[in-house]
Amino acid sequence: MGFGLHSGWAIEGSIGSKVKIDASYLSPHVNLASRLEAATKQYRIPLLMSNSFVSGLTGSIQSTCRRVDNVVFKGSKEAMIIFYQDIEKFEDLKDVTDNYANLMYVTSWKNKEEVAHLGIDVNAILKMLMSENNLLIREVYDRAFNAYLDREWNKSKVILHLWLEKFPGDIIAQTLVEYLMKFNFECPLDWPGHHILDEK
């Protein structure tokens, strides 16, 4: 099952006959919630939330929500950050998928100079991943995601490799790697800064 959570307005109307009447809700926001639900299949996670929904949550709950992607849904013109709530502890993300070995291979690097050129301190990141502070651990993922948005896809690749070494069962990180793989981790010059989802 997949769930899409969004907040906004809707118009309630009655649809049916003299025998049976059902309430129906119509608005672009209802459609967006439906798009979010449909996208859970593409991202292989059970829950996706819009930025407007997450912004209405308490700070303690927001701290458990992680950015999944920056997308434009079919029928929309504006990009939106979509989120997932990390209900499980990162340490529990241990289930290795069939393509895990390939993901680790394509995100590996040949020498330390290649990583140093990208301005990445591998030892510092590994130290953060070993921390017991969940927010500090999540900062590593946030660095990878920020590099993705900033078009520094080779930098994102290296950080995601270190992340998946520690948390091999993280489907969100795997999905991001799979998307970057399509472009050989080189951001196209005409990339609009978001991922376009054509499916309804």
BALOBA-1460 file (C-alpha; in Angstrom, 3 decimals):
// residues 200
<rec num="1" residu="m" x="0.000" y="0.000" z="0.000"/>
<rec num="2" residu="g" x="1.104" y="3.542" z="-0.716"/>
<rec num="3" residu="f" x="0.044" y="6.822" z="0.878"/>
<rec num="4" residu="g" x="0.343" y="10.371" z="-0.457"/>
<rec num="5" residu="l" x="-0.090" y="13.191" z="2.050"/>
<rec num="6" residu="h" x="-0.712" y="16.792" z="1.003"/>
<rec num="7" residu="s" x="-2.544" y="19.756" z="2.488"/>
<rec num="8" residu="g" x="-4.747" y="22.248" z="0.639"/>
<rec num="9" residu="w" x="-8.308" y="23.186" z="-0.179"/>
<rec num="10" residu="a" x="-10.995" y="21.050" z="-1.804"/>
<rec num="11" residu="i" x="-14.621" y="21.370" z="-2.871"/>
<rec num="12" residu="e" x="-17.002" y="18.758" z="-1.515"/>
<rec num="13" residu="g" x="-19.793" y="17.596" z="-3.771"/>
<rec num="14" residu="s" x="-22.400" y="14.845" z="-3.740"/>
<rec num="15" residu="i" x="-22.321" y="12.295" z="-6.556"/>
<rec num="16" residu="g" x="-24.743" y="9.428" z="-7.054"/>
<rec num="17" residu="s" x="-28.447" y="8.721" z="-7.411"/>
<rec num="18" residu="k" x="-31.582" y="8.537" z="-5.295"/>
<rec num="19" residu="v" x="-30.448" y="5.128" z="-4.139"/>
<rec num="20" residu="k" x="-26.891" y="5.955" z="-3.116"/>
<rec num="21" residu="i" x="-25.004" y="9.206" z="-2.720"/>
<rec num="22" residu="d" x="-21.276" y="9.550" z="-2.073"/>
<rec num="23" residu="a" x="-19.250" y="12.616" z="-1.142"/>
<rec num="24" residu="s" x="-16.516" y="13.533" z="-3.599"/>
<rec num="25" residu="y" x="-13.697" y="16.027" z="-3.157"/>
<rec num="26" residu="l" x="-12.359" y="18.001" z="-6.125"/>
<rec num="27" residu="s" x="-9.342" y="20.321" z="-6.379"/>
<rec num="28" residu="p" x="-5.766" y="20.426" z="-7.716"/>
<rec num="29" residu="h" x="-4.650" y="19.531" z="-4.189"/>
<rec num="30" residu="v" x="-6.680" y="16.319" z="-4.201"/>
<rec num="31" residu="n" x="-5.067" y="15.442" z="-7.538"/>
<rec num="32" residu="l" x="-1.622" y="16.149" z="-6.110"/>
<rec num="33" residu="a" x="-2.237" y="13.828" z="-3.162"/>
<rec num="34" residu="s" x="-3.187" y="11.160" z="-5.712"/>
<rec num="35" residu="r" x="0.025" y="11.831" z="-7.681"/>
<rec num="36" residu="l" x="2.052" y="11.444" z="-4.488"/>
<rec num="37" residu="e" x="0.378" y="8.120" z="-3.768"/>
<rec num="38" residu="a" x="1.118" y="6.907" z="-7.301"/>
<rec num="39" residu="a" x="4.767" y="7.993" z="-6.999"/>
<rec num="40" residu="t" x="5.291" y="5.728" z="-3.981"/>
<rec num="41" residu="k" x="5.462" y="2.840" z="-6.463"/>
<rec num="42" residu="q" x="8.192" y="4.549" z="-8.467"/>
<rec num="43" residu="y" x="10.240" y="5.357" z="-5.359"/>
<rec num="44" residu="r" x="9.473" y="1.962" z="-3.780"/>
<rec num="45" residu="i" x="8.503" y="3.434" z="-0.424"/>
<rec num="46" residu="p" x="5.094" y="3.349" z="1.311"/>
<rec num="47" residu="l" x="4.738" y="7.074" z="2.019"/>
<rec num="48" residu="l" x="5.384" y="10.382" z="0.265"/>
<rec num="49" residu="m" x="4.554" y="13.819" z="1.648"/>
<rec num="50" residu="s" x="4.471" y="17.222" z="0.005"/>
<rec num="51" residu="n" x="6.482" y="20.177" z="1.251"/>
<rec num="52" residu="s" x="3.309" y="21.989" z="2.327"/>
<rec num="53" residu="f" x="2.193" y="18.987" z="4.389"/>
<rec num="54" residu="v" x="5.564" y="18.623" z="6.119"/>
<rec num="55" residu="s" x="5.726" y="22.351" z="6.878"/>
<rec num="56" residu="g" x="2.536" y="21.965" z="8.918"/>
<rec num="57" residu="l" x="4.009" y="19.279" z="11.165"/>
<rec num="58" residu="t" x="5.605" y="19.908" z="14.536"/>
<rec num="59" residu="g" x="9.348" y="20.425" z="14.667"/>
<rec num="60" residu="s" x="9.984" y="17.072" z="16.328"/>
<rec num="61" residu="i" x="8.124" y="15.241" z="13.552"/>
<rec num="62" residu="q" x="9.756" y="17.332" z="10.831"/>
<rec num="63" residu="s" x="13.143" y="16.205" z="12.144"/>
<rec num="64" residu="t" x="12.215" y="12.631" z="11.165"/>
<rec num="65" residu="c" x="11.248" y="13.615" z="7.596"/>
<rec num="66" residu="r" x="13.825" y="13.233" z="4.853"/>
<rec num="67" residu="r" x="13.890" y="14.775" z="1.381"/>
<rec num="68" residu="v" x="13.370" y="12.198" z="-1.349"/>
<rec num="69" residu="d" x="13.476" y="14.267" z="-4.534"/>
<rec num="70" residu="n" x="12.654" y="17.575" z="-6.178"/>
<rec num="71" residu="v" x="9.923" y="16.843" z="-8.711"/>
<rec num="72" residu="v" x="7.363" y="18.297" z="-11.073"/>
<rec num="73" residu="f" x="4.229" y="16.175" z="-11.254"/>
<rec num="74" residu="k" x="2.172" y="15.705" z="-14.387"/>
<rec num="75" residu="g" x="-0.285" y="18.572" z="-14.704"/>
<rec num="76" residu="s" x="1.841" y="20.891" z="-12.570"/>
<rec num="77" residu="k" x="4.360" y="23.582" z="-13.500"/>
<rec num="78" residu="e" x="6.139" y="24.168" z="-10.198"/>
<rec num="79" residu="a" x="8.807" y="21.932" z="-8.680"/>
<rec num="80" residu="m" x="8.191" y="20.479" z="-5.231"/>
<rec num="81" residu="i" x="10.400" y="18.780" z="-2.655"/>
<rec num="82" residu="i" x="8.824" y="15.502" z="-1.585"/>
<rec num="83" residu="f" x="9.519" y="13.809" z="1.737"/>
<rec num="84" residu="y" x="9.480" y="10.466" z="3.512"/>
<rec num="85" residu="q" x="9.286" y="9.902" z="7.243"/>
<rec num="86" residu="d" x="12.063" y="7.702" z="8.581"/>
<rec num="87" residu="i" x="10.051" y="5.554" z="10.958"/>
<rec num="88" residu="e" x="12.780" y="2.923" z="11.063"/>
<rec num="89" residu="k" x="16.182" y="3.632" z="12.549"/>
<rec num="90" residu="f" x="18.915" y="4.009" z="9.951"/>
<rec num="91" residu="e" x="20.722" y="1.076" z="11.588"/>
<rec num="92" residu="d" x="17.785" y="-1.162" z="10.639"/>
<rec num="93" residu="l" x="18.231" y="-0.466" z="6.909"/>
<rec num="94" residu="k" x="20.279" y="-3.601" z="6.326"/>
<rec num="95" residu="d" x="18.340" y="-5.551" z="3.688"/>
<rec num="96" residu="v" x="20.490" y="-5.710" z="0.561"/>
<rec num="97" residu="t" x="18.664" y="-5.517" z="-2.783"/>
<rec num="98" residu="d" x="19.575" y="-7.520" z="-5.884"/>
<rec num="99" residu="n" x="21.296" y="-4.572" z="-7.577"/>
<rec num="100" residu="y" x="23.198" y="-3.428" z="-4.482"/>
<rec num="101" residu="a" x="26.596" y="-4.738" z="-5.651"/>
<rec num="102" residu="n" x="26.223" y="-2.900" z="-8.964"/>
<rec num="103" residu="l" x="25.253" y="0.339" z="-7.209"/>
<rec num="104" residu="m" x="28.342" y="0.129" z="-5.031"/>
<rec num="105" residu="y" x="30.517" y="-0.555" z="-8.060"/>
<rec num="106" residu="v" x="29.282" y="2.380" z="-10.144"/>
<rec num="107" residu="t" x="29.623" y="4.806" z="-7.211"/>
<rec num="108" residu="s" x="33.174" y="3.739" z="-6.299"/>
<rec num="109" residu="w" x="36.253" y="5.818" z="-7.128"/>
<rec num="110" residu="k" x="39.769" y="4.986" z="-8.296"/>
<rec num="111" residu="n" x="41.949" y="7.041" z="-5.965"/>
<rec num="112" residu="k" x="41.893" y="9.510" z="-3.072"/>
<rec num="113" residu="e" x="42.862" y="12.387" z="-5.378"/>
<rec num="114" residu="e" x="39.569" y="12.022" z="-7.213"/>
<rec num="115" residu="v" x="37.647" y="12.453" z="-3.962"/>
<rec num="116" residu="a" x="39.887" y="15.235" z="-2.654"/>
<rec num="117" residu="h" x="39.300" y="17.175" z="-5.883"/>
<rec num="118" residu="l" x="35.584" y="17.176" z="-5.061"/>
<rec num="119" residu="g" x="36.251" y="18.695" z="-1.644"/>
<rec num="120" residu="i" x="35.032" y="15.666" z="0.297"/>
<rec num="121" residu="d" x="36.585" y="14.650" z="3.608"/>
<rec num="122" residu="v" x="35.854" y="10.910" z="3.626"/>
<rec num="123" residu="n" x="37.146" y="10.400" z="7.173"/>
<rec num="124" residu="a" x="34.911" y="13.163" z="8.513"/>
<rec num="125" residu="i" x="31.865" y="11.644" z="6.803"/>
<rec num="126" residu="l" x="32.661" y="8.171" z="8.129"/>
<rec num="127" residu="k" x="32.962" y="9.643" z="11.619"/>
<rec num="128" residu="m" x="29.518" y="11.237" z="11.242"/>
<rec num="129" residu="l" x="28.037" y="7.948" z="10.087"/>
<rec num="130" residu="m" x="29.437" y="6.200" z="13.161"/>
<rec num="131" residu="s" x="27.807" y="8.754" z="15.465"/>
<rec num="132" residu="e" x="24.882" y="7.876" z="17.717"/>
<rec num="133" residu="n" x="23.307" y="11.253" z="16.943"/>
<rec num="134" residu="n" x="20.568" y="10.644" z="14.374"/>
<rec num="135" residu="l" x="20.563" y="14.256" z="13.171"/>
<rec num="136" residu="l" x="24.327" y="14.149" z="12.589"/>
<rec num="137" residu="i" x="23.935" y="10.916" z="10.630"/>
<rec num="138" residu="r" x="21.131" y="12.426" z="8.568"/>
<rec num="139" residu="e" x="23.356" y="15.376" z="7.729"/>
<rec num="140" residu="v" x="25.448" y="13.031" z="5.564"/>
<rec num="141" residu="y" x="22.398" y="12.186" z="3.449"/>
<rec num="142" residu="d" x="21.474" y="15.886" z="3.320"/>
<rec num="143" residu="r" x="24.936" y="16.687" z="1.933"/>
<rec num="144" residu="a" x="24.435" y="14.118" z="-0.822"/>
<rec num="145" residu="f" x="20.976" y="15.490" z="-1.599"/>
<rec num="146" residu="n" x="22.196" y="19.097" z="-1.626"/>
<rec num="147" residu="a" x="24.978" y="18.122" z="-4.038"/>
<rec num="148" residu="y" x="22.309" y="16.565" z="-6.260"/>
<rec num="149" residu="l" x="20.268" y="19.797" z="-6.284"/>
<rec num="150" residu="d" x="23.436" y="21.875" z="-6.808"/>
<rec num="151" residu="r" x="24.286" y="19.807" z="-9.926"/>
<rec num="152" residu="e" x="27.426" y="18.378" z="-8.256"/>
<rec num="153" residu="w" x="26.458" y="14.824" z="-9.108"/>
<rec num="154" residu="n" x="29.945" y="13.321" z="-8.796"/>
<rec num="155" residu="k" x="30.101" y="14.679" z="-5.257"/>
<rec num="156" residu="s" x="26.664" y="13.251" z="-4.538"/>
<rec num="157" residu="k" x="27.835" y="9.893" z="-5.935"/>
<rec num="158" residu="v" x="30.750" y="9.616" z="-3.493"/>
<rec num="159" residu="i" x="28.683" y="10.568" z="-0.432"/>
<rec num="160" residu="l" x="25.887" y="8.180" z="-1.428"/>
<rec num="161" residu="h" x="28.467" y="5.395" z="-1.764"/>
<rec num="162" residu="l" x="29.598" y="5.970" z="1.832"/>
<rec num="163" residu="w" x="25.976" y="6.186" z="2.964"/>
<rec num="164" residu="l" x="25.004" y="2.901" z="1.301"/>
<rec num="165" residu="e" x="28.060" y="1.176" z="2.728"/>
<rec num="166" residu="k" x="26.638" y="1.948" z="6.153"/>
<rec num="167" residu="f" x="22.928" y="1.572" z="5.296"/>
<rec num="168" residu="p" x="22.690" y="-0.876" z="2.356"/>
<rec num="169" residu="g" x="18.921" y="-1.222" z="2.646"/>
<rec num="170" residu="d" x="18.101" y="2.468" z="2.164"/>
<rec num="171" residu="i" x="15.815" y="2.420" z="-0.869"/>
<rec num="172" residu="i" x="15.642" y="6.226" z="-1.027"/>
<rec num="173" residu="a" x="19.403" y="6.546" z="-1.505"/>
<rec num="174" residu="q" x="19.405" y="3.648" z="-3.957"/>
<rec num="175" residu="t" x="16.699" y="5.272" z="-6.066"/>
<rec num="176" residu="l" x="18.659" y="8.518" z="-6.216"/>
<rec num="177" residu="v" x="21.784" y="6.651" z="-7.324"/>
<rec num="178" residu="e" x="19.778" y="4.835" z="-10.010"/>
<rec num="179" residu="y" x="18.545" y="8.174" z="-11.362"/>
<rec num="180" residu="l" x="22.040" y="9.702" z="-11.432"/>
<rec num="181" residu="m" x="23.377" y="6.545" z="-13.106"/>
<rec num="182" residu="k" x="21.229" y="7.286" z="-16.155"/>
<rec num="183" residu="f" x="23.418" y="10.343" z="-16.777"/>
<rec num="184" residu="n" x="26.693" y="8.705" z="-15.720"/>
<rec num="185" residu="f" x="26.728" y="11.059" z="-12.708"/>
<rec num="186" residu="e" x="27.282" y="14.074" z="-14.964"/>
<rec num="187" residu="c" x="24.563" y="16.701" z="-14.650"/>
<rec num="188" residu="p" x="23.241" y="17.694" z="-18.105"/>
<rec num="189" residu="l" x="23.625" y="21.371" z="-18.955"/>
<rec num="190" residu="d" x="19.891" y="21.614" z="-19.596"/>
<rec num="191" residu="w" x="18.843" y="19.834" z="-16.390"/>
<rec num="192" residu="p" x="16.052" y="22.034" z="-14.965"/>
<rec num="193" residu="g" x="16.927" y="21.369" z="-11.329"/>
<rec num="194" residu="h" x="14.183" y="18.859" z="-10.776"/>
<rec num="195" residu="h" x="12.982" y="15.411" z="-11.762"/>
<rec num="196" residu="i" x="9.945" y="15.406" z="-14.076"/>
<rec num="197" residu="l" x="7.397" y="12.688" z="-13.276"/>
<rec num="198" residu="d" x="5.206" y="12.017" z="-16.298"/>
<rec num="199" residu="e" x="3.088" y="9.271" z="-14.816"/>
<rec num="200" residu="k" x="-0.334" y="10.071" z="-13.371"/>
